[in-house]
Amino acid sequence: MFETTPHDSFTKHKDSRGEWMVKINRSGQLQPPVFCRDEAHADAFIREQEEKRRG
């Protein structure tokens, strides 16, 4: 999807409609959120991105 850096952060969030998303902060710049099926999918996405970052 995109390259991750040590400065990236990922935050899961449930919006007012009950939809899960992951907010991505790339070195201080907020990126468009990634929408997920459910909380488990959001957790898996974050884990995957953090593993890529560790490399």
Stockholm file with secondary structure:
# STOCKHOLM 1.0

chainA/1-55         MFETTPHDSFTKHKDSRGEWMVKINRSGQLQPPVFCRDEAHADAFIREQEEKRRG
#=GR chainA/1-55 SS CCCCCTTCEEEEEECTTSCEEEEEEETTEEEEEEEESSHHHHHHHHHHHHHHHHC
#=GC SS_cons        CCCCCTTCEEEEEECTTSCEEEEEEETTEEEEEEEESSHHHHHHHHHHHHHHHHC
//
